[in-house]
């Protein structure tokens, strides 16, 4: 399983590539996991089903955000402990993160399961979409703790020096989801039940792979027995609080996507009805490609940044950050061009051209893609600040881009620019956040700048 990785001495470009390639490939399969649902639901069940899945998506993003928060926070803390030779402390950190996050998500799933129709309406469902949304939630919500464990566990596996195994933890669930989506929707005709169950079973398999790896005694980073005395529980509360503070920006990044979906669903259904929500759902299925790959670039740099920050090697930290930033900008530019040129093909992947939502999506996707380059810079910058124990700027950037700017643009731009203003809300919020990123770096002394 080990991939011969030395965070302290290996050449930075070589080390970054060693982590980046399997991480991006794993994220690509995660994207396939998400997009396959959209393609099969759109073509196998219909436009309303696609809109209903998009209505419930914020629930999944919140659970994933909790997993990322604990994954990033525990990984940063464990990386620094490993750089100081404190192996058992690092193991305790990841064990605490997994146990606490799983308990939180189990409670979250229980509460939602008890009030599914009310939650669906709160997320913006119309009465027409409500039965489809509730049916999907019934077979998806109980499995949310597994999705969170999959999200956090891959940080610990990469930290242990096994990015290839972490990649397979994405690949295997994605393949299972694709196969079962086809079988359950087209062969068995199970509709929304089949789409939700296929996704849920994929997450269960991925989470089991994580647990199996972290239970192996030959791994340096693994689960360990944690004491349950009063003193130990106080230390656990302190450690978990610090992890959450470091990783909160990652949670808020996911919550920001949930906010984007919630705000977009509300505005689109107000201006364009259910067809507008269906068109927006295509962008929401497409957007994870951008988020996950940029997140993969940042996650590949994170253990390098954290380990060398803890070891007192600022030059290696600087070089890793600049390399991650250049990679993300290049990717964002390529995807923007591809989206602008192929919006018809992208829309046709999800729904037939005979649906009114198809035309709305074709016109809107190029506008939505206008902010991809700025988004790349913002995400990598947030991960950089988290990795070097600077949670305040990471938090400020996340709150601005995901909530303050985004919601202001969603509810303000349509009054100024009409329907195109709805599609441009997310790009404009990313541009405004980019300006804040530039301002943060401009204020730092040159000898401290990354």
Buried (B, 14 or more C-beta within 10 A) or exposed (E): BEBEBEBBEBEBEEBBBBBBBBBBBBBBBBBBBBBBBBBBBBBBBBBBBBBBBBBBBBBBBBBBBBBBBBBBBBBBBBBBBBBEEBBEBBBBBBBBBBBBBBEBBEEBBEEBBEEBEEBBBEBBBBEEBBBBBBBBBBBBBBBBBBBBBBBBBBBBBBBBBBBBBBBBBBBBBBBBBBEBBBEBBEEEEBBBBBBBBBBBBBBBBBBBBBBEBBEEEEBEBBBBEBEEEEEEEEBBEEBBEBBBBBBBBBBBBBBBBBBBBBBBBBBBBEEBBBBBBBBBBBBBBBBBBBBBBBBBBBBBBBBBBBBBBBBEBBEBBBBBBBBBBEBBBEBBEEBBEBBEEBBEEBBBBBBEEEBBBBBBBBBBBBBBBBBBBBBBBBBBBBBBBBBBBBBEBBBBBBBBBBBBBBBBBBBEBBEEBEBBBBBBBBBBBBBBBBEBBEEBEEEEEEEEEB
